[in-house]
Amino acid sequence: MAPMHSWLDRKIGKASYALHGGGGHGGRDRIALYFRCPHDASAFAEAFPGLKVADGTILPGYYSP
């Protein structure tokens, strides 16, 4: 987590993101990240490609309107 916090503070700035604990499931920790703009979210995803997005879209019951 320390490298992510450091990157976020340096590249995005504390006023442009929010990070909240998301608990754990199946032996994996979760966090929730909120960004003010999609560009910042994309830059974060590129900087940390090993992270998985847990947005629920891969669940069998997911339906996109």
Phi, psi and omega in degrees: 000327183302316178297325178292315179300315180298314180298313180302315181294320181285315188268325186257318182095139186300333182278354186248008176208161173226139180234128180230147176293141181243009180079204180219157179202129178062032179080009180241138176279153179230149171225157175245125178245135177236131181242150178286332180220150182298329180300317179296319178297319179294318179297320178296315180298324177289325180288333182230069186293343181281351180279148178255139176276123182251064183266001177085358184287347178265001179287146182302327183273002182293136177223127178261121182294000000 
